[in-house]
Amino acid sequence: MGKAKIKIDKNLFERIKKYAGIAGYSSPEEFITHCLEKEVAKLDEAESEEEIKKKLQGLGYIS
């Protein structure tokens, strides 16, 4: 599987490192990947673009 780079605010990344360690993840990247996979899985369940938009609104990602 290929990898992509993203930029994350330094303060947020420090919090991620803290929580990843507490939760027992091997790295902050593993923790981030797990969190994103869970959120995207919620969207994968949608059957239409409109349903995806409603889910994103419900999660607070779009208004």
N, C-alpha and C positions, 0 to 999 in steps of 0.2 A: 504494500500500500504506500502510495506517495505521501509526502508531507507538504504542508503549506505553512507559511509564516504569517502571523498576525501581530499587530501591535496592541499591547494592553497597558493601560495606565499603570505606572510604577506602584502607586499606593494600592491599587486593586490587586496587582500581582503579589505584593507582600502579604495581603490578606489571604489570597489563594494559597500561597506557600504555607502559611500558618494552618489553615484548615485542611489542606492536603496531608500535612504531617500528622495532625490530630486524628484524621480519619484512616490513616495507615496506607495511603497511596504511596507508590514508589517515587513519584515526582509530581510537581505541580501540573505538568503537561498531561499526565495520566488522569488527574482529578478533573482538569478542564475538559478533556475529551469525554469523560464519563458524564459530566454535567450537560455538555452539549448534545451528546447522544440521547440522553433522557428527554431533553426539550424537543429535539427534532422528532423523536419517536411519537410525541404527542401530536405533532403536525402530520406525520405520516398516516395517522388514523383518519384524517379528514378525507371526505369523498369528493369535495369540490373546492375550487379556488375561493369561493365565498365562505365556505366553512373554515378554510385555513385562515382567512382574514379575521373571522370571528374569534377563532382560537388565539390568534396573535393579539387581538384587542383584549381578550380576557386575561392574557398573560401580561398585559401592559407593554407590549413591544411596539404597538402602533395605536394611534388614537383615532 
